[in-house]
Amino acid sequence: MKTISEQFKENRSKYLNHEMTHDEFYLWLADAIGVTFGDVPIPVAEINKSEDVHFNDIALHRWDAGDPWVRQKARRAGFRSWSLCETVCCLKAVAREAKS
């Protein structure tokens, strides 16, 4: 079985080579570290009300608020480094999946 690091490298390569979409990659990553819709720091009603596919009508700092929790999950899963943008992309991908 591949380590989380090996899986990440493989899937990141697929993403960068356009073999995975942005949402496919970040949904995989969210699943790999255990992020669920319950981790999204935006109320369900507001997610459903959003008219922008990228949720750009919801202030970015509100998505950033989920970073400490998501970062902790990433560390527990074995990631030594993690960025704020990875948090936001995971949370938005999970929110888009739940909305659709």
Secondary structure as GFF3:
##gff-version 3
##sequence-region A 1 100
A	DSSP	alpha_helix	4	16	.	.	.	ID=ss1
A	DSSP	alpha_helix	22	33	.	.	.	ID=ss2
A	DSSP	three_ten_helix	37	39	.	.	.	ID=ss3
A	DSSP	alpha_helix	44	49	.	.	.	ID=ss4
A	DSSP	alpha_helix	60	64	.	.	.	ID=ss5
A	DSSP	alpha_helix	67	77	.	.	.	ID=ss6
A	DSSP	alpha_helix	84	99	.	.	.	ID=ss7
###
